[in-house]
Amino acid sequence: MFDSLNISASALTAQRLRMDVASSNIANAQTTRGTYVNGKWEPYRRKMVVMEPRGNSFDQILQGHFENQSQSALQGVRVTGIVDDPTPFNKVYDPTNPDADASGYVSMPNVDISKEMVDLLAASRSYEANVTAFNTGKSMMVKALEIGR
């Protein structure tokens, strides 16, 4: 009975984290000293959220339906981690910057503001859709309880 609410709640949590990570990426888009590695400062590296389904995947459930096997329903989504984006840093010519190398180039974070804004918008829309699904499930349960009166 509460499966739909649990699925929506897990998606809400995951999408909120995705919005937080995108916001952090935007906030650090100009940070040239993000991490200290091997005695040198490296720029901030873009973070990405990795998610996977909890329980059976959609394909496993679909195959079980076609094979008339009884399998449990999807149980939502979970975040498996936050990983660094491996794309190279952006090089900008600025010889006056204290972080410039001998050639005058500064390594800037690999954050693309437009990509982050699209990711933020997609996460926001997904969050809104899951709020709607949660409220619909809740109202269906209330109506079912009213039938019993």
Secondary structure, DSSP 8 states (H G I E B T S, - for coil): --HHHHHHHHHHHHHHHHHHHHHHHHHTTT-S--EEETTEEE----EEEEEEESSS-HHHHHHHHHTT--------EEEEEEEE--S--EEEE-TTSTT--TTSEEEE----HHHHHHHHHHHHHHHHHHHHHHHHHHHHHHHHHHHT-
